[in-house]
């Protein structure tokens, strides 16, 4: 499934509910700029390999382009286009002064040593140095990139340009320009949105949760929901899935995976096929992995009462229709996982003015923005009798159209 076609379909479905100028919609359908580069890397064995890298700058009506860089074997230009469009909408939904962009490299980073990953990060920063910058385009980590690689890119960019603000990349380590609260921001923002909606959908602490993805976002979401009294009954990572209908001991599982790198050997759980997570019998389903996980093929089998999208683009438009008809609300990615870009924007602001905010200040500002956006989106959905995704798109598009004036 082409993720960019899915994104355009979502855009068309939302704009059918509100009359926007044709020129504005045309602008939303086309990124401002696409850059594809070849990055040569000297490998540990002395050979040279070339990797294809991307940066898509979708729209900067509301501020500098903003969006992560992912290292993944399935990354391609269509995926990056889609992610850049979603980021334009996400920053508008969050109400932060940023636009939308996305970057990536087609690579299986698990096959690279740390030195090779660092060389690839430096190569990406060198290749893109002319099109990024603190007032132009502010990248961040995404799938298989991390604060260490953002620090490497920041260093390389400073060598090339002489820029010392450290504001071009966000998601950096704390102490090297990174913001407190950034690591947990995506997951915490998702929980804030969920908490603002849970009474409306009759979900109380103690409700069961299934989470697809146990990386930085899914793993921290599991910890947060567990800490607030929810029963996490099934989780999966890229290799395995485990269940315990009485509730998994999430802190113990997190510690086990950090120590061993796998779920294998963890007691008091049953191993299941990872494909079972999406249709697992849980009150809340949290897709926190990759795109196109909830489709027309499995949407009728979903048992959850609510879906909270912490991944980007996990639900196809066809599945959205099925779930809406079934009365299962989908909290869309451009709202549910907007906490990450929100706190990345806070980091950028701190770098530009030379400040370092406390985690309490960061979390309070994040909570206020996420709650306000959730309130506006639910009001639009109720007024138009539509789903939360179309309502979120409409809120974002209205804010972007205002910026054109």
C-alpha positions in Angstrom: 0.0 0.0 0.0 1.4 3.4 -1.0 1.4 5.5 2.2 1.3 8.8 0.2 -1.8 7.7 -1.6 -3.4 6.9 1.7 -2.4 10.4 3.0 -3.9 12.1 0.0 -7.1 10.0 0.4 -7.4 11.1 4.0 -6.9 14.7 2.9 -9.7 14.3 0.3 -12.1 12.7 2.8 -11.6 15.6 5.2 -11.9 18.4 2.6 -15.2 16.9 1.3 -16.7 18.2 4.6 -15.5 21.9 4.3 -15.0 24.2 1.3 -11.4 25.3 1.0 -9.9 27.3 -1.9 -8.8 25.0 -4.7 -5.3 26.5 -4.8 -4.8 25.8 -1.1 -5.8 22.2 -1.4 -3.5 21.9 -4.5 -0.7 23.2 -2.4 -1.4 20.7 0.4 -1.2 17.8 -2.2 2.3 18.7 -3.3 5.5 19.0 -1.2 7.4 22.2 -1.5 10.7 20.4 -2.1 12.0 16.8 -2.4 15.7 16.0 -2.1 17.2 12.6 -2.9 20.9 12.0 -2.3 23.4 9.2 -2.5 25.5 8.8 0.6 28.8 6.9 0.2 30.0 5.2 3.4 33.3 3.3 4.0 32.3 0.1 5.7 34.2 -1.6 8.5 35.7 -4.1 6.0 37.1 -1.3 3.9 34.5 -1.5 1.1 32.4 1.5 0.1 28.6 1.3 0.0 26.1 3.8 -1.3 22.9 4.5 0.6 19.9 6.5 -0.7 18.8 9.3 1.5 15.8 11.6 1.4 14.4 14.8 2.7 10.9 16.0 1.8 9.9 19.5 2.9 6.1 19.5 2.6 5.0 22.9 3.9 6.4 25.8 5.9 3.4 28.1 6.1 3.5 28.1 9.9 7.2 27.8 10.5 10.4 25.9 9.6 10.0 22.4 8.2 10.0 19.9 11.0 10.2 16.1 11.0 12.2 13.1 11.9 14.9 11.0 10.0 14.3 7.3 9.9 16.8 4.5 9.0 14.8 1.6 7.7 15.1 -0.9 4.9 11.6 -0.1 3.6 12.0 3.6 3.7 11.3 5.2 0.2 10.3 8.5 -1.2 6.5 7.7 -1.1 6.7 6.9 2.6 8.7 10.1 3.3 6.2 12.2 1.3 3.3 10.8 3.3 5.1 11.3 6.6 6.0 14.9 5.7 2.3 15.7 4.8 1.2 14.2 8.1 3.8 16.3 9.9 2.5 19.5 8.4 -0.9 18.6 9.7 0.4 17.4 13.1 2.3 20.6 13.9 -0.8 22.6 13.0 -3.0 20.4 15.2 -0.5 20.8 18.1 -0.5 24.5 17.6 3.3 24.8 17.4 5.1 27.3 15.1 6.5 24.6 12.7 5.8 23.2 9.3 6.1 19.6 8.1 9.0 17.6 6.7 10.5 14.2 6.9 13.8 12.4 6.1 15.2 9.0 5.9 17.7 6.5 4.5 17.0 3.2 3.0 19.1 0.9 5.2 18.8 -2.0 7.6 20.6 -0.3 10.5 20.8 -3.6 12.4 23.3 -4.7 9.8 25.6 -1.7 10.5 28.1 -1.3 13.3 27.9 1.8 15.5 30.7 3.4 13.6 28.9 2.7 10.3 25.7 4.2 11.7 27.6 7.3 12.8 29.2 7.6 9.4 25.8 7.3 7.7 24.4 10.0 10.1 27.4 12.3 9.2 26.8 11.6 5.5 23.2 12.5 5.7 23.9 15.8 7.5 26.6 16.7 4.9 24.4 15.9 2.0 21.5 17.9 3.4 23.4 20.8 5.0 22.3 23.3 2.3 18.6 22.7 2.8 18.3 22.4 6.6 19.0 25.0 9.4 17.4 26.4 12.5 15.2 28.8 10.5 14.7 26.6 7.5 14.3 22.9 8.5 14.7 21.2 11.9 15.1 17.4 11.7 14.7 15.0 14.6 15.1 11.3 15.4 12.6 8.7 14.1 12.6 5.0 13.6 16.1 3.5 14.3 17.7 6.9 14.9 18.3 8.3 18.4 19.7 11.1 20.5 23.3 10.0 19.9 22.9 10.1 16.1 21.3 13.5 16.4 24.3 14.7 18.4 26.6 13.3 15.6 24.5 15.2 12.9 24.6 18.4 15.0 28.4 18.2 15.2 28.7 17.5 11.5 26.4 20.4 10.6 28.3 22.8 12.8 31.6 21.8 11.1 30.1 22.6 7.7 28.2 25.8 8.5 29.8 27.2 11.7 26.4 27.2 13.4 26.8 26.8 17.1 23.2 27.2 18.3 22.6 23.4 18.2 19.0 24.3 17.2 19.1 22.6 13.7 18.5 19.1 15.1 16.2 18.2 18.0 16.0 15.0 20.1 19.6 15.5 21.2 20.9 14.1 24.5 20.1 16.1 27.6 23.3 18.1 28.4 24.0 18.5 24.7 21.1 20.8 23.8 18.4 18.2 24.3 15.2 18.9 26.3 14.1 17.2 29.4 10.9 15.3 28.8 11.6 14.6 25.1 12.2 10.9 25.5 8.7 10.3 26.9 6.9 13.1 25.0 5.2 11.1 22.3 3.9 8.5 24.6 3.0 11.0 27.3 1.2 13.2 24.8 -0.8 10.2 23.6 -1.8 9.4 27.2 -2.9 13.0 27.8 -5.1 12.8 24.7 -6.5 9.4 25.7 -7.2 10.7 29.3 -9.1 13.7 27.9 -11.3 11.3 25.9 -11.7 8.2 28.1 -14.9 9.3 30.0 -16.6 10.1 26.7 -15.9 6.5 25.6 -16.6 4.9 29.0 -13.0 3.7 29.6 -11.8 3.8 33.1 -8.5 2.8 34.8 -8.3 -1.0 34.9 -9.3 -1.2 31.2 -7.2 -3.6 29.2 -4.6 -2.5 26.6 -2.8 -4.2 23.7 0.2 -2.5 22.2 1.8 -3.2 18.9 5.4 -2.0 19.1 7.7 -2.0 22.1 10.3 0.5 21.1 10.8 4.0 22.5 7.1 4.9 21.9 5.3 1.7 22.6 7.4 0.6 25.5 7.1 3.9 27.3 3.3 4.0 26.5 3.1 0.6 28.2 4.9 1.9 31.3 2.6 5.0 31.4 -0.6 3.1 31.1 0.5 0.5 33.6 1.5 3.2 36.1 -2.0 4.7 35.8 -3.7 1.5 36.6 -4.5 0.1 33.2 -4.0 -3.6 32.5 -1.6 -4.1 29.6 -2.5 -7.6 28.4 -0.5 -8.0 25.2 2.5 -6.4 23.6 4.7 -7.1 20.5 8.0 -6.0 19.2 9.5 -6.6 15.7 10.1 -10.3 16.5 7.8 -11.6 19.2 4.5 -11.0 20.9 3.4 -12.0 24.4 0.2 -12.0 26.4 -1.2 -12.3 29.9 -4.8 -11.6 30.4 -4.3 -10.9 34.1 -1.9 -8.1 33.1 1.8 -8.1 32.2 4.3 -6.9 34.7 5.5 -4.1 32.4 8.4 -2.7 34.5 9.8 -6.2 34.7 9.3 -6.8 31.0 11.0 -3.5 30.2 13.9 -4.4 32.4 14.2 -7.9 30.9 14.2 -6.5 27.3 16.8 -3.9 28.2 19.0 -6.6 29.7 18.6 -9.2 27.0 17.3 -7.4 23.9 14.4 -9.8 23.6 11.1 -11.0 25.2 12.5 -14.6 25.2 13.0 -16.0 28.6 10.5 -13.7 30.3 8.2 -15.6 32.6 4.4 -15.3 33.3 3.5 -14.6 29.7 2.4 -16.7 26.7 4.0 -16.2 23.4 1.6 -15.6 20.5 1.9 -14.7 16.8 2.6 -10.9 16.4 -0.2 -10.7 13.9 -2.7 -11.4 16.7 -2.0 -8.1 18.5 -4.2 -6.0 16.2 -7.2 -8.1 16.8 -6.5 -9.0 20.4 -9.4 -8.9 22.9 -8.5 -5.7 24.7 -10.4 -2.5 25.4 -7.7 -0.2 24.0 -5.5 -0.9 21.0 -2.3 1.1 20.5 -0.6 0.6 17.2 3.0 2.0 17.9 4.9 0.4 15.0 4.7 1.1 11.3 2.2 2.1 8.6 -0.7 0.1 7.2 -1.3 -2.3 10.1 -5.1 -1.8 10.4 -6.6 -2.6 7.0 -9.9 -3.6 5.3 -8.7 -7.2 5.8 -8.6 -7.1 9.6 -10.8 -4.0 10.6 -13.9 -6.2 11.0 -12.0 -8.4 13.5 -10.9 -5.7 15.8 -12.3 -6.1 19.3 -11.0 -2.9 20.9 -13.4 -0.2 22.0 -10.9 2.6 21.1 -7.7 2.8 18.9 -5.0 5.2 19.9 -2.5 5.7 17.0 1.0 6.2 18.3 2.5 5.0 15.0 2.3 7.2 11.9 -0.3 6.0 9.4 -1.2 2.7 10.9 -4.8 2.7 9.7 -5.8 2.7 6.0 -8.7 4.9 4.8 -10.8 1.8 4.0 -10.3 0.6 7.6 -11.3 4.0 8.9 -14.7 3.6 7.2 -15.2 0.1 8.6 -14.3 1.2 12.1 -16.4 4.4 12.0 -19.4 2.3 10.9 -18.7 -0.1 13.7 -18.6 2.7 16.3 -15.0 2.2 17.2 -13.2 5.6 17.5 -9.8 6.0 16.1 -7.7 8.7 17.8 -5.6 9.8 14.8 -1.8 9.9 14.7 -1.7 13.6 13.9 -3.3 14.2 17.3 -2.3 11.1 19.3 1.4 11.2 18.7 1.9 14.9 18.3 3.6 15.1 21.7 6.9 14.2 20.2 7.1 17.1 17.7 5.6 19.4 20.4 8.4 18.9 22.8 10.9 18.9 19.9 9.6 22.4 19.2 10.2 23.3 22.9 13.8 22.0 22.5 14.3 24.2 19.4 12.9 27.2 21.3 15.2 26.5 24.3 18.3 26.2 22.0 17.5 29.5 20.2 17.2 31.5 23.4 19.8 29.7 25.4 17.5 28.3 28.1 16.9 24.9 29.7 13.4 24.3 31.0 12.6 21.9 33.8 10.7 18.7 33.0 7.7 19.9 34.9 7.5 23.0 32.8 7.9 21.0 29.6 5.2 18.5 30.6 2.8 21.2 31.7 3.1 23.0 28.4 2.7 19.8 26.5 -0.4 18.8 28.5 -2.0 22.2 28.0 -1.5 22.1 24.2 -2.6 18.5 23.8 -5.8 19.0 25.9 -6.7 22.1 24.0 -6.3 20.4 20.6 -8.3 17.4 21.8 -11.2 19.6 22.9 -11.3 21.4 19.6 -11.2 18.2 17.5 -13.9 16.5 19.5 -16.1 19.5 19.1 -15.6 19.5 15.3 -16.3 15.7 15.1 -19.5 16.2 17.1 -20.7 19.2 15.0 -20.1 17.4 11.7 -21.0 13.9 12.9 -17.7 12.6 11.6 -14.7 10.7 12.8 -11.8 12.1 14.8 -9.3 11.9 11.9 -11.4 14.0 9.6 -12.0 16.4 12.4 -8.3 16.6 13.2 -7.5 17.2 9.5 -10.1 20.0 9.4 -8.6 21.7 12.4 -5.1 21.6 10.9 -6.2 22.7 7.5 -8.2 25.7 8.9 -5.0 26.8 10.8 -2.9 26.3 7.7 -5.3 28.3 5.5 -5.3 31.1 8.0 -1.5 31.2 7.7 -1.8 31.7 3.9 -3.4 35.0 4.6 
